[in-house]
């Protein structure tokens, strides 16, 4: 028996090895990197005008309380290390009404693009046939609902950040005691938001238990990304020249959004592989046709052409030559 066959049999017998491999293979089959890149494009396109609008709205709403306004701005922008510190220096959008309207419309276009890209990614991952996906009008209604969820989540995470800031003002001893509960609360809010988003943006009727593992992974990873982003800003950007700092912020932000998008897509793949029992996969199936397909391989490969059905009366038949040989 060759080494490859030995490794293949080992990972198929052990879930802790076969399950991650199946997730990676499913991610590759769905072209997850390209799905994440599309989310990154719209995310980067919408982020600057959206954050500027947040700063502007808070500036108008809390004009009489500058201290509270600054707390909200710092907490909201802290979700995006690097760029948030730069936008935090802006008090409000300047210009005429037309410029503000154009900015709002541009922000809405970019934000809807993120939601639409998220819908496309989740429907692709869950292999939802095209005829079962929402029409252009209903898909945008789902996207608007998603944006409302994200807006509510931003308010919740902002509140948690304000509580953390309040804890710091109580003294070093209490700050240490309260920091862990505040971190757990922030992660719990993130997990809840990802659970709602993964259900809202998926055309398939998935249960809360179906999306919980991926949402938990996304929630923890999002918090880790924020902490890494703060470290990157503090040790790499702060103190740099103005020109280098701008490039570092932009490139760092692109990498930050892309990593977040990759994590979300991978987390969705975790949900699908677990719910649809798409493991174990054959070790060599991603590299050669000369591989014996497992039942999970066959189920996965049948789902891909099924997801391209444009009409309900369209029939798709998938056969494998190995079945005929057997």
Secondary structure, 3 states (H helix, E strand, C coil): CCHHHHHHHHHHHCHHHHHHHHHHHHHHHCCHHHHHHHHHHHHHHHHHHHHHHHHHHHHHHCCCCHHHHHHHHHHHHCCCCCHHHHHCCCCCCCCCHHHHHHHHHHHHHHHHHHHHHHHHHHHHHCCCCHHHCCCHHHHHHHHHHHHHHHHHHHHHHHHHHHHHHHHHHCCHHHHHHHHHHHHHHHHHHHHHHHHHHHHHCCCCCCCHHHHHHHHHHHHHHHHHHHHHHHHHHHHHHCCCCHHHHHHHHHHHHHHHHHHHHHHHHHHHHHHHHHHHCCCCCCCCCCCCCCCCCCHHHHHHHHHHHHCCCCCCCCCCCCCCHHHHHC
